[in-house]
Amino acid sequence: MKSFPGIPSISARPLRSALALIAAWATLLTSWQVVQAAPAAWQGSLPAGHLLAGRTVVIDPGHGGFDPGSIGRQADEATINLQIALALRRWLEEAGARVLMTWSKPQDIPKTRKYRVQSRMVYINSTDADVLIDIHCNASAAVWHGPQTFYWAGAPSYHLAQSIQEELQYLTGSRRQVQRIDQYVLRHAKMPAVNVEVGFITNPAEEQKLLDPEYQRRLTWAIFLGVERWFLRAHWPQDLLEAPPPTELMRR
Ligand SMILES: [Zn+2]
């Protein structure tokens, strides 16, 4: 099993973290120390947080059932998407959020029955969720690698994508940037929505990492930090909150 870099220490984080409250960082630091000190903490003894209390997140692990998504050498995309979605749910719940999922176990979507993405969308929009996070794996030539976060429209979705991507860049060293993409789920979601492509399943080395529970833990921690930082945006300067996405991202 490969070793991976440690969860970034709070003190080493770039200055942009000044956007968050000291209290927020104190809580994050606490979580980080617990995780660092005792891997067993992951099994359920993390102290319940409160920063996301009252917030609802809906997570949509992409594909499932008859639709495996992209296929890697060892696994299909739906399997990895679900594993990462479940790990992310864990972090969000620890922080006090209410988490809904479009599906949370393979039996939820029988392989023999086609589901319509439209029905999934109806469910998503029937929730009172504050935010939608779609989880997918990317697919392309075998050399391509790195996580990337996409959004479709609106400053809230853009800033959420940016917040998550910054954490993913910090974790992986990837220089991939947030991009705008026309996807059914993102286009029809009535709440701020992003699609986190967690990595390329078509890159054997990255697929191996994506299947590693330790890497999944670090990856989901990064996504979680991005989400939490965005939720705490009430403390951000108004001009930043209202800033439109850079125009080059609007090209299709
Ligand atoms: Zn996908």
Boltz pocket constraint, residues with backbone or C-beta under 6 A from the ligand:
constraints:
  - pocket:
      binder: B
      contacts: [[A, 62], [A, 63], [A, 69], [A, 70], [A, 77], [A, 135], [A, 136], [A, 137]]
      max_distance: 6.0
